[in-house]
Amino acid sequence: MPIHSQLIQLGFLDYVNSRLKLRNDKGDARLFPEFDASSRGQIGGIPSRFWRNYLERIGVKEGADGFGSHSFRHGLTDRLRLAGYLDDEIEVALGHNQISVTAGYGTVRQGTVERIAGMLEKVSFPVKLPA
């Protein structure tokens, strides 16, 4: 899994390692154990709802304006396009299925971790940390 260098600098890998050390007897090493699955078995619903409500609370979002957690994927797409990548390359980095004759050939998945990591390193997301 490619991880952007900014996340590494912010201590994400340290957090991952701390979670691995705290794994319980069941082998539960989930990164965010406080998130339970929804009735549909999805873990992302709780943080998505939190993010949507947070954006509304701080005045960035109003109702169903299409701005929410999925917007991160849209933002990454725009930044990868600005970095010079074509949609065929971007959809591999985003994990989208490619439907083409060529995509049906072979058994190796497109896009190595190294290639996708290189693509991600060509974009940046300025983050201001609290003092």
Backbone atoms as SQL, in Angstrom:
CREATE TABLE atoms (id INTEGER PRIMARY KEY, chain TEXT, resi INTEGER, resn TEXT, atom TEXT, x REAL, y REAL, z REAL);
INSERT INTO atoms VALUES
  (1, 'A', 1, 'MET', 'N', 0.850, -1.175, 0.000),
  (2, 'A', 1, 'MET', 'CA', 0.000, 0.000, 0.000),
  (3, 'A', 1, 'MET', 'C', 0.889, 1.229, 0.000),
  (4, 'A', 2, 'PRO', 'N', 0.829, 2.036, -1.035),
  (5, 'A', 2, 'PRO', 'CA', 1.626, 3.268, -1.052),
  (6, 'A', 2, 'PRO', 'C', 1.131, 4.253, 0.007),
  (7, 'A', 3, 'ILE', 'N', 2.062, 4.867, 0.688),
  (8, 'A', 3, 'ILE', 'CA', 1.731, 5.870, 1.703),
  (9, 'A', 3, 'ILE', 'C', 2.500, 7.142, 1.369),
  (10, 'A', 4, 'HIS', 'N', 1.798, 8.233, 1.239),
  (11, 'A', 4, 'HIS', 'CA', 2.422, 9.504, 0.894),
  (12, 'A', 4, 'HIS', 'C', 3.398, 9.908, 1.998),
  (13, 'A', 5, 'SER', 'N', 4.506, 10.512, 1.604),
  (14, 'A', 5, 'SER', 'CA', 5.546, 10.910, 2.561),
  (15, 'A', 5, 'SER', 'C', 5.015, 11.888, 3.614),
  (16, 'A', 6, 'GLN', 'N', 4.018, 12.706, 3.268),
  (17, 'A', 6, 'GLN', 'CA', 3.447, 13.627, 4.255),
  (18, 'A', 6, 'GLN', 'C', 2.804, 12.859, 5.410),
  (19, 'A', 7, 'LEU', 'N', 2.127, 11.762, 5.107),
  (20, 'A', 7, 'LEU', 'CA', 1.523, 10.955, 6.166),
  (21, 'A', 7, 'LEU', 'C', 2.599, 10.325, 7.037),
  (22, 'A', 8, 'ILE', 'N', 3.680, 9.921, 6.424),
  (23, 'A', 8, 'ILE', 'CA', 4.789, 9.349, 7.196),
  (24, 'A', 8, 'ILE', 'C', 5.364, 10.416, 8.123),
  (25, 'A', 9, 'GLN', 'N', 5.561, 11.642, 7.606),
  (26, 'A', 9, 'GLN', 'CA', 6.098, 12.735, 8.410),
  (27, 'A', 9, 'GLN', 'C', 5.160, 13.088, 9.567),
  (28, 'A', 10, 'LEU', 'N', 3.870, 12.917, 9.358),
  (29, 'A', 10, 'LEU', 'CA', 2.887, 13.222, 10.401),
  (30, 'A', 10, 'LEU', 'C', 2.780, 12.107, 11.446),
  (31, 'A', 11, 'GLY', 'N', 3.527, 11.011, 11.238),
  (32, 'A', 11, 'GLY', 'CA', 3.564, 9.949, 12.230),
  (33, 'A', 11, 'GLY', 'C', 2.607, 8.802, 11.998),
  (34, 'A', 12, 'PHE', 'N', 2.082, 8.677, 10.791),
  (35, 'A', 12, 'PHE', 'CA', 1.111, 7.614, 10.532),
  (36, 'A', 12, 'PHE', 'C', 1.703, 6.224, 10.744),
  (37, 'A', 13, 'LEU', 'N', 2.922, 5.992, 10.287),
  (38, 'A', 13, 'LEU', 'CA', 3.529, 4.665, 10.465),
  (39, 'A', 13, 'LEU', 'C', 3.798, 4.371, 11.940),
  (40, 'A', 14, 'ASP', 'N', 4.113, 5.396, 12.719),
  (41, 'A', 14, 'ASP', 'CA', 4.275, 5.203, 14.165),
  (42, 'A', 14, 'ASP', 'C', 2.953, 4.752, 14.775),
  (43, 'A', 15, 'TYR', 'N', 1.856, 5.375, 14.337),
  (44, 'A', 15, 'TYR', 'CA', 0.536, 4.987, 14.823),
  (45, 'A', 15, 'TYR', 'C', 0.228, 3.537, 14.430),
  (46, 'A', 16, 'VAL', 'N', 0.517, 3.179, 13.170),
  (47, 'A', 16, 'VAL', 'CA', 0.282, 1.810, 12.700),
  (48, 'A', 16, 'VAL', 'C', 1.062, 0.828, 13.576),
  (49, 'A', 17, 'ASN', 'N', 2.327, 1.123, 13.836),
  (50, 'A', 17, 'ASN', 'CA', 3.153, 0.234, 14.665),
  (51, 'A', 17, 'ASN', 'C', 2.613, 0.136, 16.091),
  (52, 'A', 18, 'SER', 'N', 2.099, 1.247, 16.620),
  (53, 'A', 18, 'SER', 'CA', 1.535, 1.198, 17.978),
  (54, 'A', 18, 'SER', 'C', 0.292, 0.322, 18.002),
  (55, 'A', 19, 'ARG', 'N', -0.501, 0.354, 16.941),
  (56, 'A', 19, 'ARG', 'CA', -1.695, -0.501, 16.864),
  (57, 'A', 19, 'ARG', 'C', -1.288, -1.965, 16.763),
  (58, 'A', 20, 'LEU', 'N', -0.247, -2.254, 16.009),
  (59, 'A', 20, 'LEU', 'CA', 0.207, -3.641, 15.884),
  (60, 'A', 20, 'LEU', 'C', 0.691, -4.185, 17.225),
  (61, 'A', 21, 'LYS', 'N', 1.340, -3.340, 18.026),
  (62, 'A', 21, 'LYS', 'CA', 1.823, -3.768, 19.338),
  (63, 'A', 21, 'LYS', 'C', 0.674, -4.015, 20.308),
  (64, 'A', 22, 'LEU', 'N', -0.436, -3.309, 20.132),
  (65, 'A', 22, 'LEU', 'CA', -1.572, -3.431, 21.045),
  (66, 'A', 22, 'LEU', 'C', -2.595, -4.480, 20.608),
  (67, 'A', 23, 'ARG', 'N', -2.273, -5.185, 19.572),
  (68, 'A', 23, 'ARG', 'CA', -3.229, -6.168, 19.031),
  (69, 'A', 23, 'ARG', 'C', -3.684, -7.105, 20.148),
  (70, 'A', 24, 'ASN', 'N', -4.969, -7.403, 20.153),
  (71, 'A', 24, 'ASN', 'CA', -5.501, -8.244, 21.229),
  (72, 'A', 24, 'ASN', 'C', -5.348, -9.729, 20.903),
  (73, 'A', 25, 'ASP', 'N', -5.829, -10.577, 21.785),
  (74, 'A', 25, 'ASP', 'CA', -5.693, -12.027, 21.621),
  (75, 'A', 25, 'ASP', 'C', -6.326, -12.542, 20.335),
  (76, 'A', 26, 'LYS', 'N', -7.302, -11.838, 19.830),
  (77, 'A', 26, 'LYS', 'CA', -7.975, -12.262, 18.600),
  (78, 'A', 26, 'LYS', 'C', -7.177, -11.866, 17.361),
  (79, 'A', 27, 'GLY', 'N', -6.074, -11.176, 17.561),
  (80, 'A', 27, 'GLY', 'CA', -5.291, -10.734, 16.414),
  (81, 'A', 27, 'GLY', 'C', -5.842, -9.477, 15.773),
  (82, 'A', 28, 'ASP', 'N', -6.639, -8.727, 16.525),
  (83, 'A', 28, 'ASP', 'CA', -7.261, -7.518, 15.996),
  (84, 'A', 28, 'ASP', 'C', -6.238, -6.393, 15.951),
  (85, 'A', 29, 'ALA', 'N', -5.771, -6.071, 14.761),
  (86, 'A', 29, 'ALA', 'CA', -4.818, -4.982, 14.593),
  (87, 'A', 29, 'ALA', 'C', -5.428, -3.873, 13.738),
  (88, 'A', 30, 'ARG', 'N', -6.756, -3.718, 13.840),
  (89, 'A', 30, 'ARG', 'CA', -7.405, -2.661, 13.050),
  (90, 'A', 30, 'ARG', 'C', -6.812, -1.310, 13.424),
  (91, 'A', 31, 'LEU', 'N', -6.653, -0.460, 12.435),
  (92, 'A', 31, 'LEU', 'CA', -6.090, 0.863, 12.689),
  (93, 'A', 31, 'LEU', 'C', -7.031, 1.719, 13.518),
  (94, 'A', 32, 'PHE', 'N', -8.313, 1.573, 13.307),
  (95, 'A', 32, 'PHE', 'CA', -9.289, 2.394, 13.998),
  (96, 'A', 32, 'PHE', 'C', -10.325, 1.475, 14.653),
  (97, 'A', 33, 'PRO', 'N', -9.959, 0.838, 15.774),
  (98, 'A', 33, 'PRO', 'CA', -10.844, -0.157, 16.392),
  (99, 'A', 33, 'PRO', 'C', -12.139, 0.428, 16.943),
  (100, 'A', 34, 'GLU', 'N', -12.197, 1.741, 17.107),
  (101, 'A', 34, 'GLU', 'CA', -13.416, 2.349, 17.637),
  (102, 'A', 34, 'GLU', 'C', -14.536, 2.399, 16.599),
  (103, 'A', 35, 'PHE', 'N', -14.234, 2.113, 15.347),
  (104, 'A', 35, 'PHE', 'CA', -15.254, 2.127, 14.306),
  (105, 'A', 35, 'PHE', 'C', -15.846, 0.731, 14.156),
  (106, 'A', 36, 'ASP', 'N', -17.135, 0.623, 14.433),
  (107, 'A', 36, 'ASP', 'CA', -17.832, -0.640, 14.260),
  (108, 'A', 36, 'ASP', 'C', -18.485, -0.663, 12.888),
  (109, 'A', 37, 'ALA', 'N', -18.694, -1.852, 12.392),
  (110, 'A', 37, 'ALA', 'CA', -19.349, -2.003, 11.096),
  (111, 'A', 37, 'ALA', 'C', -20.815, -1.602, 11.195),
  (112, 'A', 38, 'SER', 'N', -21.314, -1.027, 10.122),
  (113, 'A', 38, 'SER', 'CA', -22.733, -0.663, 10.057),
  (114, 'A', 38, 'SER', 'C', -23.553, -1.922, 9.781),
  (115, 'A', 39, 'SER', 'N', -24.859, -1.756, 9.664),
  (116, 'A', 39, 'SER', 'CA', -25.737, -2.893, 9.368),
  (117, 'A', 39, 'SER', 'C', -25.412, -3.490, 8.002),
  (118, 'A', 40, 'ARG', 'N', -24.761, -2.717, 7.136),
  (119, 'A', 40, 'ARG', 'CA', -24.355, -3.219, 5.815),
  (120, 'A', 40, 'ARG', 'C', -22.934, -3.769, 5.837),
  (121, 'A', 41, 'GLY', 'N', -22.324, -3.826, 7.029),
  (122, 'A', 41, 'GLY', 'CA', -20.985, -4.390, 7.146),
  (123, 'A', 41, 'GLY', 'C', -19.873, -3.439, 6.751),
  (124, 'A', 42, 'GLN', 'N', -20.194, -2.155, 6.611),
  (125, 'A', 42, 'GLN', 'CA', -19.200, -1.166, 6.193),
  (126, 'A', 42, 'GLN', 'C', -18.681, -0.398, 7.400),
  (127, 'A', 43, 'ILE', 'N', -17.371, -0.246, 7.467),
  (128, 'A', 43, 'ILE', 'CA', -16.760, 0.463, 8.583),
  (129, 'A', 43, 'ILE', 'C', -16.648, 1.962, 8.295),
  (130, 'A', 44, 'GLY', 'N', -16.674, 2.353, 7.050),
  (131, 'A', 44, 'GLY', 'CA', -16.476, 3.747, 6.681),
  (132, 'A', 44, 'GLY', 'C', -17.640, 4.684, 6.960),
  (133, 'A', 45, 'GLY', 'N', -18.803, 4.149, 7.303),
  (134, 'A', 45, 'GLY', 'CA', -19.972, 4.999, 7.506),
  (135, 'A', 45, 'GLY', 'C', -19.829, 5.975, 8.656),
  (136, 'A', 46, 'ILE', 'N', -19.260, 5.515, 9.770),
  (137, 'A', 46, 'ILE', 'CA', -19.131, 6.367, 10.951),
  (138, 'A', 46, 'ILE', 'C', -18.187, 7.538, 10.695),
  (139, 'A', 47, 'PRO', 'N', -16.962, 7.291, 10.186),
  (140, 'A', 47, 'PRO', 'CA', -16.095, 8.442, 9.926),
  (141, 'A', 47, 'PRO', 'C', -16.631, 9.352, 8.815),
  (142, 'A', 48, 'SER', 'N', -17.325, 8.787, 7.839),
  (143, 'A', 48, 'SER', 'CA', -17.909, 9.619, 6.777),
  (144, 'A', 48, 'SER', 'C', -18.963, 10.549, 7.343),
  (145, 'A', 49, 'ARG', 'N', -19.812, 10.004, 8.220),
  (146, 'A', 49, 'ARG', 'CA', -20.852, 10.817, 8.844),
  (147, 'A', 49, 'ARG', 'C', -20.227, 11.895, 9.721),
  (148, 'A', 50, 'PHE', 'N', -19.184, 11.522, 10.482),
  (149, 'A', 50, 'PHE', 'CA', -18.489, 12.501, 11.320),
  (150, 'A', 50, 'PHE', 'C', -17.947, 13.634, 10.456),
  (151, 'A', 51, 'TRP', 'N', -17.264, 13.284, 9.361),
  (152, 'A', 51, 'TRP', 'CA', -16.649, 14.288, 8.489),
  (153, 'A', 51, 'TRP', 'C', -17.707, 15.213, 7.908),
  (154, 'A', 52, 'ARG', 'N', -18.822, 14.636, 7.431),
  (155, 'A', 52, 'ARG', 'CA', -19.902, 15.453, 6.870),
  (156, 'A', 52, 'ARG', 'C', -20.436, 16.421, 7.911),
  (157, 'A', 53, 'ASN', 'N', -20.700, 15.930, 9.126),
  (158, 'A', 53, 'ASN', 'CA', -21.231, 16.787, 10.190),
  (159, 'A', 53, 'ASN', 'C', -20.214, 17.846, 10.614),
  (160, 'A', 54, 'TYR', 'N', -18.949, 17.472, 10.661),
  (161, 'A', 54, 'TYR', 'CA', -17.892, 18.419, 11.030),
  (162, 'A', 54, 'TYR', 'C', -17.816, 19.558, 10.011),
  (163, 'A', 55, 'LEU', 'N', -17.836, 19.213, 8.717),
  (164, 'A', 55, 'LEU', 'CA', -17.768, 20.244, 7.677),
  (165, 'A', 55, 'LEU', 'C', -18.972, 21.180, 7.747),
  (166, 'A', 56, 'GLU', 'N', -20.145, 20.648, 8.078),
  (167, 'A', 56, 'GLU', 'CA', -21.321, 21.495, 8.239),
  (168, 'A', 56, 'GLU', 'C', -21.162, 22.405, 9.453),
  (169, 'A', 57, 'ARG', 'N', -20.648, 21.832, 10.563),
  (170, 'A', 57, 'ARG', 'CA', -20.489, 22.595, 11.806),
  (171, 'A', 57, 'ARG', 'C', -19.524, 23.764, 11.639),
  (172, 'A', 58, 'ILE', 'N', -18.471, 23.607, 10.849),
  (173, 'A', 58, 'ILE', 'CA', -17.506, 24.701, 10.679),
  (174, 'A', 58, 'ILE', 'C', -17.843, 25.594, 9.489),
  (175, 'A', 59, 'GLY', 'N', -18.989, 25.339, 8.834),
  (176, 'A', 59, 'GLY', 'CA', -19.456, 26.216, 7.769),
  (177, 'A', 59, 'GLY', 'C', -18.854, 25.975, 6.399),
  (178, 'A', 60, 'VAL', 'N', -18.218, 24.835, 6.188),
  (179, 'A', 60, 'VAL', 'CA', -17.622, 24.534, 4.883),
  (180, 'A', 60, 'VAL', 'C', -18.637, 23.875, 3.959),
  (181, 'A', 61, 'LYS', 'N', -19.593, 23.186, 4.542),
  (182, 'A', 61, 'LYS', 'CA', -20.556, 22.397, 3.778),
  (183, 'A', 61, 'LYS', 'C', -21.972, 22.782, 4.180),
  (184, 'A', 62, 'GLU', 'N', -22.868, 22.717, 3.183),
  (185, 'A', 62, 'GLU', 'CA', -24.278, 22.958, 3.457),
  (186, 'A', 62, 'GLU', 'C', -25.109, 21.834, 2.875),
  (187, 'A', 63, 'GLY', 'N', -25.692, 21.020, 3.734),
  (188, 'A', 63, 'GLY', 'CA', -26.583, 19.952, 3.278),
  (189, 'A', 63, 'GLY', 'C', -25.920, 18.996, 2.310),
  (190, 'A', 64, 'ALA', 'N', -26.713, 18.526, 1.348),
  (191, 'A', 64, 'ALA', 'CA', -26.240, 17.542, 0.371),
  (192, 'A', 64, 'ALA', 'C', -25.613, 18.253, -0.824),
  (193, 'A', 65, 'ASP', 'N', -24.464, 18.902, -0.599),
  (194, 'A', 65, 'ASP', 'CA', -23.825, 19.670, -1.660),
  (195, 'A', 65, 'ASP', 'C', -22.766, 18.871, -2.411),
  (196, 'A', 66, 'GLY', 'N', -22.631, 17.586, -2.096),
  (197, 'A', 66, 'GLY', 'CA', -21.653, 16.753, -2.784),
  (198, 'A', 66, 'GLY', 'C', -20.256, 16.844, -2.212),
  (199, 'A', 67, 'PHE', 'N', -20.091, 17.597, -1.160),
  (200, 'A', 67, 'PHE', 'CA', -18.778, 17.770, -0.545),
  (201, 'A', 67, 'PHE', 'C', -18.726, 16.934, 0.722),
  (202, 'A', 68, 'GLY', 'N', -17.864, 15.946, 0.755),
  (203, 'A', 68, 'GLY', 'CA', -17.769, 15.074, 1.914),
  (204, 'A', 68, 'GLY', 'C', -16.502, 14.239, 1.836),
  (205, 'A', 69, 'SER', 'N', -16.496, 13.106, 2.525),
  (206, 'A', 69, 'SER', 'CA', -15.285, 12.296, 2.585),
  (207, 'A', 69, 'SER', 'C', -14.876, 11.766, 1.216),
  (208, 'A', 70, 'HIS', 'N', -15.832, 11.483, 0.356),
  (209, 'A', 70, 'HIS', 'CA', -15.499, 10.989, -0.987),
  (210, 'A', 70, 'HIS', 'C', -14.815, 12.071, -1.821),
  (211, 'A', 71, 'SER', 'N', -14.945, 13.322, -1.388),
  (212, 'A', 71, 'SER', 'CA', -14.304, 14.428, -2.107),
  (213, 'A', 71, 'SER', 'C', -12.791, 14.295, -2.119),
  (214, 'A', 72, 'PHE', 'N', -12.224, 13.569, -1.139),
  (215, 'A', 72, 'PHE', 'CA', -10.777, 13.362, -1.138),
  (216, 'A', 72, 'PHE', 'C', -10.327, 12.651, -2.412),
  (217, 'A', 73, 'ARG', 'N', -11.123, 11.680, -2.869),
  (218, 'A', 73, 'ARG', 'CA', -10.784, 10.964, -4.099),
  (219, 'A', 73, 'ARG', 'C', -10.845, 11.911, -5.293),
  (220, 'A', 74, 'HIS', 'N', -11.841, 12.798, -5.304),
  (221, 'A', 74, 'HIS', 'CA', -11.968, 13.760, -6.391),
  (222, 'A', 74, 'HIS', 'C', -10.785, 14.737, -6.364),
  (223, 'A', 75, 'GLY', 'N', -10.410, 15.183, -5.168),
  (224, 'A', 75, 'GLY', 'CA', -9.269, 16.090, -5.039),
  (225, 'A', 75, 'GLY', 'C', -7.974, 15.447, -5.483),
  (226, 'A', 76, 'LEU', 'N', -7.768, 14.177, -5.117),
  (227, 'A', 76, 'LEU', 'CA', -6.572, 13.463, -5.553),
  (228, 'A', 76, 'LEU', 'C', -6.560, 13.323, -7.067),
  (229, 'A', 77, 'THR', 'N', -7.707, 13.032, -7.646),
  (230, 'A', 77, 'THR', 'CA', -7.801, 12.920, -9.107),
  (231, 'A', 77, 'THR', 'C', -7.372, 14.220, -9.769),
  (232, 'A', 78, 'ASP', 'N', -7.879, 15.348, -9.277),
  (233, 'A', 78, 'ASP', 'CA', -7.507, 16.639, -9.859),
  (234, 'A', 78, 'ASP', 'C', -6.011, 16.896, -9.731),
  (235, 'A', 79, 'ARG', 'N', -5.443, 16.600, -8.578),
  (236, 'A', 79, 'ARG', 'CA', -4.011, 16.845, -8.373),
  (237, 'A', 79, 'ARG', 'C', -3.152, 15.934, -9.242),
  (238, 'A', 80, 'LEU', 'N', -3.584, 14.696, -9.442),
  (239, 'A', 80, 'LEU', 'CA', -2.838, 13.796, -10.324),
  (240, 'A', 80, 'LEU', 'C', -2.923, 14.270, -11.773),
  (241, 'A', 81, 'ARG', 'N', -4.077, 14.793, -12.180),
  (242, 'A', 81, 'ARG', 'CA', -4.197, 15.355, -13.533),
  (243, 'A', 81, 'ARG', 'C', -3.270, 16.554, -13.684),
  (244, 'A', 82, 'LEU', 'N', -3.238, 17.424, -12.665),
  (245, 'A', 82, 'LEU', 'CA', -2.341, 18.585, -12.726),
  (246, 'A', 82, 'LEU', 'C', -0.871, 18.169, -12.750),
  (247, 'A', 83, 'ALA', 'N', -0.555, 16.984, -12.194),
  (248, 'A', 83, 'ALA', 'CA', 0.818, 16.471, -12.211),
  (249, 'A', 83, 'ALA', 'C', 1.152, 15.819, -13.547),
  (250, 'A', 84, 'GLY', 'N', 0.174, 15.782, -14.464),
  (251, 'A', 84, 'GLY', 'CA', 0.439, 15.291, -15.815),
  (252, 'A', 84, 'GLY', 'C', 0.006, 13.868, -16.092),
  (253, 'A', 85, 'TYR', 'N', -0.698, 13.243, -15.167),
  (254, 'A', 85, 'TYR', 'CA', -1.145, 11.867, -15.392),
  (255, 'A', 85, 'TYR', 'C', -2.460, 11.840, -16.151),
  (256, 'A', 86, 'LEU', 'N', -2.628, 10.804, -16.954),
  (257, 'A', 86, 'LEU', 'CA', -3.848, 10.613, -17.727),
  (258, 'A', 86, 'LEU', 'C', -4.824, 9.757, -16.930),
  (259, 'A', 87, 'ASP', 'N', -6.105, 9.849, -17.287),
  (260, 'A', 87, 'ASP', 'CA', -7.139, 9.128, -16.547),
  (261, 'A', 87, 'ASP', 'C', -6.881, 7.625, -16.482),
  (262, 'A', 88, 'ASP', 'N', -6.321, 7.037, -17.559),
  (263, 'A', 88, 'ASP', 'CA', -6.016, 5.602, -17.538),
  (264, 'A', 88, 'ASP', 'C', -5.046, 5.262, -16.413),
  (265, 'A', 89, 'GLU', 'N', -4.097, 6.158, -16.137),
  (266, 'A', 89, 'GLU', 'CA', -3.130, 5.938, -15.061),
  (267, 'A', 89, 'GLU', 'C', -3.773, 6.208, -13.695),
  (268, 'A', 90, 'ILE', 'N', -4.574, 7.257, -13.641),
  (269, 'A', 90, 'ILE', 'CA', -5.203, 7.665, -12.381),
  (270, 'A', 90, 'ILE', 'C', -6.167, 6.596, -11.877),
  (271, 'A', 91, 'GLU', 'N', -6.939, 6.010, -12.791),
  (272, 'A', 91, 'GLU', 'CA', -7.912, 5.021, -12.320),
  (273, 'A', 91, 'GLU', 'C', -7.229, 3.784, -11.739),
  (274, 'A', 92, 'VAL', 'N', -6.041, 3.459, -12.220),
  (275, 'A', 92, 'VAL', 'CA', -5.288, 2.357, -11.611),
  (276, 'A', 92, 'VAL', 'C', -4.864, 2.743, -10.200),
  (277, 'A', 93, 'ALA', 'N', -4.375, 3.975, -10.022),
  (278, 'A', 93, 'ALA', 'CA', -3.937, 4.442, -8.704),
  (279, 'A', 93, 'ALA', 'C', -5.101, 4.498, -7.717),
  (280, 'A', 94, 'LEU', 'N', -6.304, 4.809, -8.200),
  (281, 'A', 94, 'LEU', 'CA', -7.483, 4.893, -7.334),
  (282, 'A', 94, 'LEU', 'C', -8.114, 3.530, -7.085),
  (283, 'A', 95, 'GLY', 'N', -7.630, 2.500, -7.775),
  (284, 'A', 95, 'GLY', 'CA', -8.188, 1.167, -7.582),
  (285, 'A', 95, 'GLY', 'C', -9.461, 0.912, -8.367),
  (286, 'A', 96, 'HIS', 'N', -9.730, 1.740, -9.364),
  (287, 'A', 96, 'HIS', 'CA', -10.916, 1.526, -10.195),
  (288, 'A', 96, 'HIS', 'C', -10.662, 0.418, -11.205),
  (289, 'A', 97, 'ASN', 'N', -11.718, -0.269, -11.582),
  (290, 'A', 97, 'ASN', 'CA', -11.609, -1.300, -12.607),
  (291, 'A', 97, 'ASN', 'C', -11.519, -0.655, -13.971),
  (292, 'A', 98, 'GLN', 'N', -10.625, -1.186, -14.786),
  (293, 'A', 98, 'GLN', 'CA', -10.534, -0.716, -16.160),
  (294, 'A', 98, 'GLN', 'C', -11.227, -1.732, -17.048),
  (295, 'A', 99, 'ILE', 'N', -12.122, -1.258, -17.869),
  (296, 'A', 99, 'ILE', 'CA', -12.843, -2.144, -18.776),
  (297, 'A', 99, 'ILE', 'C', -12.313, -1.893, -20.178),
  (298, 'A', 100, 'SER', 'N', -11.478, -2.814, -20.631),
  (299, 'A', 100, 'SER', 'CA', -10.930, -2.729, -21.979),
  (300, 'A', 100, 'SER', 'C', -10.516, -4.125, -22.395),
  (301, 'A', 101, 'VAL', 'N', -10.237, -4.286, -23.659),
  (302, 'A', 101, 'VAL', 'CA', -9.764, -5.572, -24.151),
  (303, 'A', 101, 'VAL', 'C', -8.448, -5.934, -23.477),
  (304, 'A', 102, 'THR', 'N', -7.518, -4.996, -23.433),
  (305, 'A', 102, 'THR', 'CA', -6.205, -5.250, -22.833),
  (306, 'A', 102, 'THR', 'C', -6.322, -5.596, -21.357),
  (307, 'A', 103, 'ALA', 'N', -7.226, -4.936, -20.638),
  (308, 'A', 103, 'ALA', 'CA', -7.389, -5.204, -19.204),
  (309, 'A', 103, 'ALA', 'C', -7.804, -6.650, -18.948),
  (310, 'A', 104, 'GLY', 'N', -8.409, -7.298, -19.940),
  (311, 'A', 104, 'GLY', 'CA', -8.829, -8.682, -19.793),
  (312, 'A', 104, 'GLY', 'C', -7.708, -9.683, -19.992),
  (313, 'A', 105, 'TYR', 'N', -6.544, -9.237, -20.448),
  (314, 'A', 105, 'TYR', 'CA', -5.410, -10.131, -20.684),
  (315, 'A', 105, 'TYR', 'C', -4.542, -10.246, -19.444),
  (316, 'A', 106, 'GLY', 'N', -3.957, -11.406, -19.258),
  (317, 'A', 106, 'GLY', 'CA', -2.991, -11.598, -18.183),
  (318, 'A', 106, 'GLY', 'C', -3.654, -11.735, -16.823),
  (319, 'A', 107, 'THR', 'N', -2.802, -11.976, -15.815),
  (320, 'A', 107, 'THR', 'CA', -3.307, -12.163, -14.457),
  (321, 'A', 107, 'THR', 'C', -2.687, -11.185, -13.467),
  (322, 'A', 108, 'VAL', 'N', -1.689, -10.428, -13.898),
  (323, 'A', 108, 'VAL', 'CA', -1.009, -9.490, -13.010),
  (324, 'A', 108, 'VAL', 'C', -1.801, -8.194, -12.954),
  (325, 'A', 109, 'ARG', 'N', -2.035, -7.695, -11.745),
  (326, 'A', 109, 'ARG', 'CA', -2.751, -6.435, -11.567),
  (327, 'A', 109, 'ARG', 'C', -1.912, -5.286, -12.106),
  (328, 'A', 110, 'GLN', 'N', -2.579, -4.312, -12.687),
  (329, 'A', 110, 'GLN', 'CA', -1.878, -3.136, -13.203),
  (330, 'A', 110, 'GLN', 'C', -1.337, -2.275, -12.076),
  (331, 'A', 111, 'GLY', 'N', -0.242, -1.623, -12.339),
  (332, 'A', 111, 'GLY', 'CA', 0.277, -0.636, -11.399),
  (333, 'A', 111, 'GLY', 'C', 0.964, -1.243, -10.201),
  (334, 'A', 112, 'THR', 'N', 2.280, -1.224, -10.202),
  (335, 'A', 112, 'THR', 'CA', 3.010, -1.717, -9.041),
  (336, 'A', 112, 'THR', 'C', 2.892, -0.718, -7.897),
  (337, 'A', 113, 'VAL', 'N', 3.150, -1.192, -6.696),
  (338, 'A', 113, 'VAL', 'CA', 3.121, -0.312, -5.531),
  (339, 'A', 113, 'VAL', 'C', 4.118, 0.827, -5.736),
  (340, 'A', 114, 'GLU', 'N', 5.290, 0.507, -6.277),
  (341, 'A', 114, 'GLU', 'CA', 6.317, 1.534, -6.493),
  (342, 'A', 114, 'GLU', 'C', 5.842, 2.603, -7.467),
  (343, 'A', 115, 'ARG', 'N', 5.178, 2.187, -8.538),
  (344, 'A', 115, 'ARG', 'CA', 4.691, 3.161, -9.538),
  (345, 'A', 115, 'ARG', 'C', 3.614, 4.058, -8.937),
  (346, 'A', 116, 'ILE', 'N', 2.657, 3.456, -8.232),
  (347, 'A', 116, 'ILE', 'CA', 1.580, 4.248, -7.640),
  (348, 'A', 116, 'ILE', 'C', 2.140, 5.169, -6.560),
  (349, 'A', 117, 'ALA', 'N', 3.110, 4.678, -5.771),
  (350, 'A', 117, 'ALA', 'CA', 3.744, 5.529, -4.755),
  (351, 'A', 117, 'ALA', 'C', 4.424, 6.727, -5.417),
  (352, 'A', 118, 'GLY', 'N', 5.090, 6.498, -6.539),
  (353, 'A', 118, 'GLY', 'CA', 5.733, 7.596, -7.269),
  (354, 'A', 118, 'GLY', 'C', 4.726, 8.626, -7.755),
  (355, 'A', 119, 'MET', 'N', 3.571, 8.152, -8.193),
  (356, 'A', 119, 'MET', 'CA', 2.516, 9.069, -8.627),
  (357, 'A', 119, 'MET', 'C', 2.038, 9.917, -7.456),
  (358, 'A', 120, 'LEU', 'N', 1.801, 9.272, -6.309),
  (359, 'A', 120, 'LEU', 'CA', 1.297, 9.998, -5.141),
  (360, 'A', 120, 'LEU', 'C', 2.296, 11.035, -4.650),
  (361, 'A', 121, 'GLU', 'N', 3.587, 10.735, -4.773),
  (362, 'A', 121, 'GLU', 'CA', 4.613, 11.677, -4.318),
  (363, 'A', 121, 'GLU', 'C', 4.669, 12.938, -5.179),
  (364, 'A', 122, 'LYS', 'N', 4.065, 12.902, -6.357),
  (365, 'A', 122, 'LYS', 'CA', 4.079, 14.077, -7.234),
  (366, 'A', 122, 'LYS', 'C', 2.963, 15.064, -6.907),
  (367, 'A', 123, 'VAL', 'N', 2.144, 14.721, -5.922),
  (368, 'A', 123, 'VAL', 'CA', 1.097, 15.641, -5.482),
  (369, 'A', 123, 'VAL', 'C', 1.336, 15.995, -4.028),
  (370, 'A', 124, 'SER', 'N', 0.813, 17.128, -3.608),
  (371, 'A', 124, 'SER', 'CA', 0.969, 17.508, -2.202),
  (372, 'A', 124, 'SER', 'C', -0.353, 18.072, -1.697),
  (373, 'A', 125, 'PHE', 'N', -0.504, 17.961, -0.399),
  (374, 'A', 125, 'PHE', 'CA', -1.686, 18.469, 0.284),
  (375, 'A', 125, 'PHE', 'C', -1.184, 19.233, 1.497),
  (376, 'A', 126, 'PRO', 'N', -1.054, 20.545, 1.375),
  (377, 'A', 126, 'PRO', 'CA', -0.537, 21.331, 2.512),
  (378, 'A', 126, 'PRO', 'C', -1.375, 21.119, 3.765),
  (379, 'A', 127, 'VAL', 'N', -0.706, 20.819, 4.858),
  (380, 'A', 127, 'VAL', 'CA', -1.360, 20.577, 6.140),
  (381, 'A', 127, 'VAL', 'C', -0.763, 21.512, 7.173),
  (382, 'A', 128, 'LYS', 'N', -1.613, 22.243, 7.868),
  (383, 'A', 128, 'LYS', 'CA', -1.151, 23.108, 8.959),
  (384, 'A', 128, 'LYS', 'C', -1.406, 22.380, 10.266),
  (385, 'A', 129, 'LEU', 'N', -0.344, 22.096, 10.981),
  (386, 'A', 129, 'LEU', 'CA', -0.493, 21.421, 12.260),
  (387, 'A', 129, 'LEU', 'C', -0.740, 22.453, 13.358),
  (388, 'A', 130, 'PRO', 'N', -1.542, 22.083, 14.340),
  (389, 'A', 130, 'PRO', 'CA', -1.781, 23.007, 15.450),
  (390, 'A', 130, 'PRO', 'C', -0.478, 23.287, 16.202),
  (391, 'A', 131, 'ALA', 'N', -0.339, 24.482, 16.708),
  (392, 'A', 131, 'ALA', 'CA', 0.874, 24.861, 17.414),
  (393, 'A', 131, 'ALA', 'C', 0.954, 24.198, 18.771);
